[in-house]
Amino acid sequence: MALKLTMIYQPVADLDRAVTFYRDTLGWDEAWRMGDTTAAFKIPDSEIEVMLDIPTDDPHGQSGFYEVADVDAYFAEKKDSVDFVVQPMDLPPIRYAAFKDPDGNVFRIYHSTDEAPEG
């Protein structure tokens, strides 16, 4: 099952300061926002976005988000060969899981769901 890089997760301490930098200094366009802690920017001339987020309880740091056809199928296929640090779970509007490579680098996998985020 293929992994398609769609987003880079960038933890930040101050979302307003980070948004100002990515928008005004880099000149990137904001793609979407979720609440007061998360915003995403389109990387020019790329399909990949950068997601800025104030982490609350996520100890896994900077990483990529990879789209898969089905998180649960990917988990079932790989659970005996990779170290999953987050079991499949719903984070509307996505189904999500995460695993580490042998050096501790995190791969965040997801697929879109039909559910809209609250708030």
HELIX and SHEET records of a PDB file:
HELIX    1   1 LEU A   15  THR A   20  1                                   6    
HELIX    2   2 PHE A   21  THR A   25  3                                   5    
HELIX    3   3 VAL A   71  LYS A   78  1                                   8    
SHEET    1   A 8 ASP A  29  MET A  34  0                                        
SHEET    2   A 8 THR A  38  LYS A  42 -1                                        
SHEET    3   A 8 GLU A  49  ASP A  53 -1                                        
SHEET    4   A 8 LYS A   4  PRO A  11  1                                        
SHEET    5   A 8 SER A  63  GLU A  67 -1                                        
SHEET    6   A 8 VAL A 106  SER A 112  1                                        
SHEET    7   A 8 ILE A  94  LYS A 100 -1                                        
SHEET    8   A 8 ASP A  83  LEU A  91 -1                                        
END                                                                             
